[in-house]
Amino acid sequence: MKINNPNRFIFPVFLLFLCIFIYGLFTPFMGFYWDDFPYTWFKVANGVQGTMTAITLDRPALALFYALPMSILGEKPLAWQFFAIITRWLYTLSMYGFLQSLWPNRKHSNQNLTLLLSVFPGFTQQWISVIYSHVFLILSLYFLSLIVFIRNLKAEYSSLKKTIFSVILSVISMAAMEYVVGLELIRPLIIFISIMEKGKNNITCDLFKKTFNKWLPYLIGLLLFIAYRVFLASSVLYRVQNVNDFLITPISTAWGLFTSQIKNIYNSIIPVWGAIFFPFSQLDLSSTYWKIHIGFTGILLMCSASFLFFQNKEQSRSQFLPDNNNQWIKESIPLSFFILFFAGVPFWAANLEPSIDFPNDRFLLPFTLGSTLVIFITLELFRKKKFVWSILFCVLFSLSGTYQLYQANNYRNEWDDFTNFFQQLSWRIPSLDSNTILVTDELPFLYYSDNSLTAALNWLYANGVEEPQLPFMLNYTNSRLGTSLPSLEPGTKIHQDYRIFTFNGSTDRMIVFYHQPPGCVHITDPALDPLNPLIPAVIREAAKLSKNALILQAENRNDVFFVKEEPQTSWCFYYQKASLAYQLRDWEAITLIGRSAFNIDDYPNDASERIPFIFGYAHTKQWEKALQLTQITYQVSNLYQPMLCEAWKIMDEGTSDDYHKENTLAIIEGQLACEFLFPD
């Protein structure tokens, strides 16, 4: 097979290299995040059909896109992370195809603009790979629709088949993901500009009529989608809300729409591109990561400078006329404004607000082209000073690319925290009785919600799950209390839908826990933690209802990739083992654990973590050790006094009397002001 122009593959290959380098550096250290876990666990529990059924509840068309990737990529993160990079590349390449179709005589400028598109800093969720690999596929499909549309529009004779094909692609993309709906409104502008270019027409009523006629097939497709979305496939998550207000208060609703889109234009430009300087506010040259960060920036500077150098060499050898910059700016300014103004309409309709903050930065994806166009137009003001323009472009590209590395490192760190959390949970909970809910105030995760963690919890502990009963649930009181978690009163029934599953439980089958790193995961003690002053008030109140007997001694967990059974020498390992032994009242086991725990180069970051060992030593009549740990705990904070006093009252009642015990209690009474009933 003869390739007519092998050079046309150079830029796509270079773009692929950049995507792999920028987004793939930490790939081996990444995991699943956010909704990746539920969607992947649905496959583990019920096969590919389980995932597709769950997605169908919101977006039936989107479910079709999951069938093949879910079938071949498995249930581990590495393959999905690479797949997300490839689909990000396809998405960026599709935007390049769109630019080339629109401005075919601006190849180099289109390439430069595409490089900036590839590192758009407004979207920072690249590593939520299961979800966004499909989002990128749909966006690629949508831009393919625009490419076919523009080429057909510019052809001497338009093709009905291409029109139908483009409309179908557009409708499928919108049905699968509402993000692209606002972009549909740039078509009439493109038609308008194209007709003016062809006939050098003045702006007349006839021009608007021609524009409308050519847009009509796409308008019909858009209206059919809107009817489908509002009346037939109303999402359980993203309901159309503000549109109904047009019927009641049309003027104020229209004004709200306008002001909302103006705010979106600002949010998609100033905070987005200003964010690329933020990582340097945390610069630490002693850190290995920051050395990588700076080196990474240098490599991207060299890559972009080399690319511009070879572009200049190619241009000097070619016979092409220079770009008509004035004409391009006249076309690109209204196009960028249309994109930025209309891209946010579907989010306004669902009462959602795009912003640079996670997780709402996902709503900035449709703004990518418009936002980057504005920045590139601004750069073009320096085009006559080529050296200055080149420096500004290289710096902007390299800082944007390095900003993505900074985000990747955040995801890498959070995956470490996530695996550490579940590792500790697996040590503390060998197995779990079914129909149990785990409750805490909130965990220190940004890229996981309690919804995400529920899937991981079931993946670890559930065996032979059958629809529709969900064995385990994890809830945050900060987001659920008073709604899906009605109250924390005894006997409260809990019914929660989890896509294709349903959890039916009660506060009588609840385990309350707390976790604030660097402290260990802490399963609350119903006897002591209501007096623990250093945990949140809602957890103190709920602790008395914690049914720790639901934690079973026999080990019966699933072999999961995010929990690795390896030799451990950390304090939290020994603490979790001692805490389990404390629950089982295995005092001898605690003292054996203590021999190792207090002889490692690690220590408690939460003073209350010494309490299981205090009990173990007291019940084995090692009173001196129990006293010493009590004194250390009290010295850390005298706020532990009520909790320690209650612990010693329990130990007093549960141990036989002797001289050493009475002497220890007397010291505790004197130092902590506890009150004990000594025998006569």
TAPEUR-V734117 format. One record per pair of residues at least 4 apart in sequence whose ideal C-beta (glycine too) atoms are under 8 Angstrom apart, sorted by the first residue. I is the first residue (numbers start at 1). J is the second residue. Records with the same first field share a line. If there is no record, write none. Layout:
I: J  J
//
This chain:
6: 10
8: 12
9: 13
10: 14
11: 15  96  111  114
12: 16  93  96
13: 17
14: 18  307
15: 19  89  92  93  96  114  115  118
16: 20  89
17: 21
18: 22  115  118  303  401
19: 23  24  85  86  88  89  92  118
20: 24  85
21: 25  299
22: 118  119  300  401  404  405
23: 27  84  85  88  126  127  404  408
24: 81  82  85
25: 296  405  408
26: 30  405  408  409  411  412
27: 78  81  82  85
28: 78
29: 412  415  416
30: 77  78  81  127  129  408  411  412  415
31: 77  415  418  419  562
32: 36  37  40  77  80  129  130  562
33: 37  127  128  129  411  414  415  447  448  452
34: 125  128  131  359  447  448  449  452
35: 39  128  130  131  451  452
36: 40  77  80  128  129  130  131  452
37: 41  448  452  453  455  456  459
38: 42  54  451  452  454  455  498  499
39: 43  51  54  55  66  130  131
40: 44  51  75  130  455
41: 45  455  456  458  459
42: 46  50  51  53  54  455  499  500
43: 47  48  50  51  70  75
44: 75  459
45: 50  458  462  465
46: 50  51  53  465  467  500
48: 52  66  67  70  71
49: 53
50: 54  467  500
51: 55  63  66  70
52: 56  63  64  66  67  70
53: 57  63  500
54: 499  500
55: 59  60  62  63  66
56: 60  63
57: 236  499  500
58: 62  235  236  237  238
59: 63  175  176  177  233  235
60: 64  175  233
61: 65  172  175  176
62: 66  134  138  175  176  177
63: 67
64: 176
65: 69  134  137  138  176
66: 70  134
67: 71
68: 72
69: 73  83  133  134
73: 79  80  83
74: 79
75: 561
76: 80  561
77: 81  129  561
78: 82
79: 83
80: 84  129  130  133
81: 85  127  129
82: 86
83: 87  129  133
84: 88  126  127  129  132  133  136
85: 89  126
86: 90  133
87: 91  132  133  134  136  137  140
88: 92  118  126  132  136
89: 93  118
90: 94  136  137  140
91: 95  136  137  139  140  143
92: 96  114  117  118
93: 97  114  140
94: 98  139  140  142  143  144  147
95: 99  114  117  143  368  369
96: 100  110  111  114  117
97: 101  143  144  147
98: 102  143  146  147  150  369
99: 103  106  110  113  114
100: 104  107  110
101: 146  147  150  151  154
102: 150  190  331  335
103: 109  110  328  331
105: 320  321  323  324
106: 110  323  328
107: 111
108: 112  311  314  315  323
109: 113  323  328  376
110: 114
111: 115  311
112: 116  308  311  376  393
113: 117  372  373  376
114: 118
115: 119  304  307  397
116: 120  372  375  376  396  397  400
117: 368  369  372
119: 397  400  401  403  404
120: 272  368  371  372  400
121: 272  273  275  276  400  403  404
122: 268  272  275  356  361  364  365  367  368  371
123: 361  362  364  365  368
124: 358  361  404  407
125: 131  132  358  359  361  362
126: 132  404  407  408
127: 407  408  411
128: 132  447
129: 133
130: 134
131: 135
132: 136
133: 137
134: 138
135: 139  177  179  365
136: 140
137: 141
138: 142  173  176  177  180
139: 143  173  177  179  180  365
140: 144
141: 145  169  172  173
142: 146  169  170  173  174  180  183
143: 147
144: 148  169
145: 149  166  167  169  170  173
146: 150  166  183  187
147: 151
148: 152  162  165  166  169
149: 153  162  163  166  170  187  190  218
150: 154  190  194
151: 155  162
152: 158  159  162  163  166
153: 158  190  191  194  214
154: 194
155: 159
158: 162  163  214
159: 163
160: 164
161: 165
162: 166
163: 167  217
164: 168  217
165: 169
166: 170  218
167: 171  217  218  220  221
168: 172  221
169: 173
170: 174  184  218  221  222
171: 175  221  224  225
172: 176
173: 177  180
174: 178  180  181  184  222  225  229
175: 225  228  229  233
178: 229  238  346  350
179: 346  363  365  366
180: 184  366
181: 222  225  226  345  346
182: 342  343  344  345  346  366
183: 339  342  343  366
184: 218  222  342
185: 338  342  345
186: 190  335  338  339  342
187: 191  215  218
188: 192  211  212  215
189: 193  334  335  338
190: 194  335
191: 195  210  211  214  215
192: 196  207  208  211
193: 197  331  334  335
194: 198
195: 199  201  207  210  211  214
196: 200  201  203  207
201: 206  207
202: 207
203: 207  208
204: 208
205: 209
206: 210
207: 211
208: 212
209: 213
210: 214
211: 215
212: 216
215: 219
216: 220
217: 221
218: 222
219: 223
220: 224
221: 225
222: 226
223: 227
224: 228
225: 229
226: 230
227: 231  232
228: 232  233
229: 233  234  240
230: 234  240  243
234: 239  240
235: 239
238: 350  352
239: 350
240: 244  349  350
241: 245  349  350  351
242: 246  253  256  257  348  349  350  351
243: 349
244: 248
245: 249  252  253  256
246: 250  253  254
248: 253
249: 253
250: 254
251: 255
252: 256
253: 257
254: 258
255: 259
256: 260  348
257: 261  345  348
258: 262
259: 263
260: 264  344  348  353
261: 265  340  341  342  344  345  348
262: 266
263: 267
264: 268  340  341  343  344  347  354  367
265: 269  337  340  341
266: 270  271
267: 271  272  354  355  356  364
268: 272  340  343  354  364  367  370  371
269: 273  340  371  374  375
270: 274
271: 275  355  356
272: 356  364  371
273: 371  375  396  400
274: 278
275: 356  403
276: 396  399  400  402  403
277: 281  399
278: 282  403  406
279: 283  293  402  403  406
283: 290
284: 290
285: 290  291  294
286: 290
287: 291
288: 292
289: 293  409
290: 294
291: 295
292: 296  405
293: 297  402  405  406  409
294: 298
295: 299
296: 300  401  402  405
297: 301  398  399  401  402
298: 302  398
299: 303
300: 304  397  398  401  402
301: 305  394  395  398
302: 306
303: 307
304: 308  393  394  397  398
305: 309  390  394
306: 310
307: 311
308: 312  390  393  394
309: 313
310: 314
311: 315
312: 316
313: 317
314: 318
315: 320
323: 328
324: 328
325: 329  380  383
326: 330
327: 331
328: 332
329: 333  377  380
330: 334
331: 335
332: 336  373  377
333: 337  377
334: 338
335: 339  370  373
336: 340  369  370  371  373  374  377
337: 341  370
338: 342  370
339: 343  366  367  369  370  373
340: 344  367  370  371  374
343: 366  367  370
344: 348  354  363  366  367
345: 349
346: 350
347: 352  353  354  363
348: 352
352: 360  363
353: 360  363
354: 360  361  363  364  367
355: 360  361  363  364
356: 361  364
357: 361
358: 446  447
360: 364
364: 368  371
367: 371
368: 372
369: 373
370: 374
371: 375
372: 376
373: 377
374: 378
375: 379  396
376: 380
377: 381
379: 383  389  392  393  396
380: 389
382: 388  389  392
383: 389
385: 389
386: 390
387: 391
388: 392
389: 393
390: 394
391: 395
392: 396
393: 397
394: 398
395: 399
396: 400
397: 401
398: 402
399: 403
400: 404
401: 405
402: 406
403: 407
404: 408
405: 409
406: 410
407: 411
408: 412
409: 413
410: 414  446
411: 415  447
412: 416
413: 417
414: 418  445  446  447  448
415: 419
416: 420
417: 421  444  445  517
418: 422  445  448  456  562
419: 423  562  563  564
420: 424  517  572
421: 425  443  515  521
422: 426  456  460  560  562  563
423: 427  563  564
424: 428  520  521  572  573  576
425: 429  457  460  521
426: 430  460  557  563
427: 568  572  573  576  577  580
428: 521  523  551  576  579  580
429: 461  523  551  580
430: 551  552  553  554  555  556  557  580
431: 461  551  552  553  554  555  556  557
432: 436  461  472  550  551  552
433: 509  550  551  552
434: 462  471  472
435: 471  472  503  504  505  509
436: 471  472  473  505  509  510  511  547  550
437: 472  473  474  475  494  503  505  507  509  510  511
438: 457  472  473  474  475  510  511  512  513
439: 474  475  477  485  488  510  511  512  513  542
440: 474  475  476  477  512  513  514  515  539
441: 476  477  478  514  536  538  539
442: 476  477  478  479
443: 448  450  453  476  515
444: 515  516  517
445: 449  453
448: 452  453
449: 453  476  479
450: 454  474  475  476  479  480
451: 455  498
452: 456
453: 457  474
454: 458  470  472  473  474  498
455: 459
456: 460  562
457: 461  472  473  474
458: 462  465  470  471  472
459: 558  560
460: 557  558  560  563
461: 471  472  556  557  558
462: 471  472  558
463: 556  558
465: 469  470  471  501
467: 500  501
468: 500  501  502
469: 501  502  503  504
470: 498  501  502  503
472: 503
473: 494  496  498  503  505
475: 480  484  485  496
476: 480
477: 481  485  488  538  539  542
480: 484  485
481: 485  487  488  538
482: 486  487
484: 494  496
485: 494  496
486: 492  493  494
487: 492  507
488: 492  507  538  541  542  545
489: 507
490: 507  508  545
491: 506  507  508
492: 506  507
493: 504  505  506
494: 503  504  505  506  507
495: 502  503  504
496: 502  503
497: 501  502  503
498: 502  503
505: 509  510
506: 510
507: 545
508: 545  547
509: 547  550
510: 542  545  546  547
511: 523  546  547  548  550  551
512: 523  524  529  539  542  543  545  546
513: 521  522  523  524  546
514: 521  522  524  535  536  539
515: 519  520  521  522
516: 606
517: 605
518: 605
519: 604  605  606  609
520: 571  572  575  576  604  605  606  609
521: 572  576
522: 535  579  606  608  609
523: 546  548  551  579  583
524: 529  532  535  539  542  543  546
525: 529  543  546  548  582  611
526: 530  543  544  545  546  548
527: 646  650
528: 532  611  643  646  647  650
529: 535  539  540  543  546  643
530: 540  541  543  544
531: 540  642  643  646
532: 540  543  608  640  643
533: 637  639  640  642  643
534: 606  608  637  639  640
535: 539  540  543
536: 540
537: 541
538: 542
539: 543
542: 546
548: 583
551: 580  583
552: 556
553: 580  584
557: 563
568: 573
569: 573  596  600  602
570: 574  600  602
571: 575  597  600  602  603  604  605  609
572: 576
573: 577
574: 578  593  594  596  597  600
575: 579  597  604  609  612
576: 580
577: 581  589  593
578: 582  589  590  593  594  597  612  613  616
579: 583  612
580: 584
581: 586  587  589  590  593  612  616
582: 586  590  611  612  615  616
584: 589
586: 590
587: 591  615  616  619  620
588: 592  616  620
589: 593  616
590: 594  612  613  615  616  617
591: 595  616  617  620  622
592: 596
593: 597  613  616
594: 598  613  616  617  625
595: 599
596: 600
597: 613
598: 613
604: 609  610
605: 609
607: 632  633  636  637  640
608: 633  640  643
610: 614  629  630  632  633
611: 615  633  643  644  647
612: 616
613: 617  625  629
614: 618  626  629  630  633  647  651
615: 619  626  647  651
616: 620
617: 622  623  625  626  629
618: 622  623  626  651  655
619: 651  654  655
621: 655  658  660  661
622: 626
623: 627  660  661  663  664
624: 628  664
625: 629
626: 630  651  664
627: 631  664  667  668
628: 632
629: 633
630: 634  644  648  668  672
631: 635  671
632: 636
633: 640  644
634: 638  640  641  644  671  672
636: 640
640: 644
641: 645  672  673  674
642: 646
643: 647
644: 648  668  672  674
645: 649  668  672  673  674  675
646: 650
647: 651
648: 652  665  668  672  674  676
649: 653  674  676
650: 654
651: 655
652: 661  665  676  677
655: 661
656: 661
657: 661  662  679
658: 662
659: 663
660: 664
661: 665
662: 666  678  679
663: 667
664: 668
665: 669  676  678
666: 670  678
667: 671
668: 672  674  676
669: 673  674  675  676
//
